[in-house]
Amino acid sequence: MSAITADVRTYGHLIGGEEKPVEQLIDRVSPGTGQLVARFADGTVADAQQAIAAARAAFDDGPWRHTTGAERSRILLDLAAAIRERREQLALLDAEEVGKPIHLARGDIDGTIGHFEYAAALAQQLHGDVHTNLGPNYTGLTMREPVGVAGLIVPWNFPALIYSQKVPYALAAGCAVVVKPSEFTSSTAIEMTRLAAEVGVPAGVINVVTGYGMPVGQTLVDSPDVDFVSFTGSTATGQRVATGAAKTTKRVSLELGGKGATIVFEDADLDDAIDGALFAVFFNTGQCCVSGSRLLVQESIADEFLARLTRRAKELHVGPPTDEDARLGALIHEQHAEKVLGLIESAKQEGATLLTGGRRLEGELSDGVFVEPTIIDGVRPDMRVFREEIFGPVLCAIRFRDAEEAIALANDTTYGLANAVWTKNIDTAMRLSHALRSGTVWVNTTIDGGPQLPIGGVKGSGYGREAGQAGLEEFTELKGCLIHTGKRVPYYG
Ligand code: NDP
């Protein structure tokens, strides 16, 4: 049920430093409350092209790429400070639009600030190399230059945080960008871009065009005036982005889906591992690309582990965005809830056992889109729930005998984003860290890290890296320059 309130926020595109008048609008009803909370401009091909032209002009003619690393760093730090000042307001926007608990949204904003601050530090350090061993008359230089205009396509699960995994690194490198946030969750992208203008990011360096992937995202991918696309979203759409980008020989970075494993050995600290297994799958209501949605637990401890895990899962409080005690929130929309419930149903029909959950939450939460925290035991690798990304609060448990079988099961997926290993044996920890085919491996922790560490995957989870030094370098091209000094020996002499 949606109700229009007088203060529904309404946003137009931000192009070339101006907010464009709004024509067609997309309504956002919070999946956490059923209330209409925001309206975003429904972008067209022409809007996207205008934003690309603004970014092109800002990059080609503007001052940004020629500013020093120190100047970019100072502006990024000012932006981090401005975001910190608006922490509560920004957190509430994401909480309402995603349907996530406010305490998680605050954590997202803290992570966002961290990315801006770290990118500010990197802006000062961006440098090339000098090669002095090429012969007495030669000096070789490698020069890191901004890639140009970057199209940044951001999904709905962590709107502010994923914006911050892209925008500050692009800016630190000297790029101009066009951001396409999800049409469900565009407010924080616009608010942070307004703050960027206030702290001195020149007009046209960050542009935001809201609306649907088709046509806004697709126009970014197709345009010959966009030099690079950074995409976060589903594997299917990521493949379309890569295919489209090939037509203009454009480099892309793809951070796609995942089917991570939480792997628990009998020698783990079981209290920590239970807590970690819960957090791995229920954080952000399972709508997280690095979720540990498969639990691989060693046979010898499996019954006790699952019994304790299930008791803890039943105690988890699910609630609307402003409920300070909620640990899980809503799913992003009705259609997604139907997909999640359909996958749970498929597991039951294929012979798995539901230990807890599995239903839509009604009663006080019936205005929103809530599904119970769910644990399924007796899962086999051929089942859909083992193979497909569920992106919901659903943990699938499977047992293993030894490390060899654990590695085989964990790697038996088309994805390769992140896995977590719980063991106190250093040999086991190191063996799995090497053998797991994923962009990240956590040992005795999960969904953890900081802006220093790269984010990205292998196999169907994509390629390219965000955050850290590697994330900065995605937004650069490497140029080689060889200088000869003194009189040349003639080529044809
Ligand atoms: P999509 O991959 O379809 O969407 C991600 C972003 O890409 C959105 O901003 C979307 O816009 C945009 N997009 C869609 N089509 C195109 C296109 N042709 N060219 C350029 N951009 C495009 O994900 P969904 O939101 O549909 O979610 C589906 C599934 O994807 C989830 O269930 C989950 O499994 C996975 N997912 C993974 C995420 C991750 O963090 N890796 C994040 C979100 C989803 P629009 O919303 O208008 O379609």
Boltz pocket constraint, residues with backbone or C-beta under 6 A from the ligand:
constraints:
  - pocket:
      binder: B
      contacts: [[A, 153], [A, 154], [A, 155], [A, 156], [A, 157], [A, 180], [A, 181], [A, 182], [A, 183], [A, 184], [A, 211], [A, 212], [A, 213], [A, 214], [A, 216], [A, 217], [A, 218], [A, 221], [A, 232], [A, 233], [A, 234], [A, 235], [A, 237], [A, 238], [A, 240], [A, 241], [A, 255], [A, 256], [A, 257], [A, 258], [A, 288], [A, 289], [A, 389], [A, 390], [A, 391]]
      max_distance: 6.0
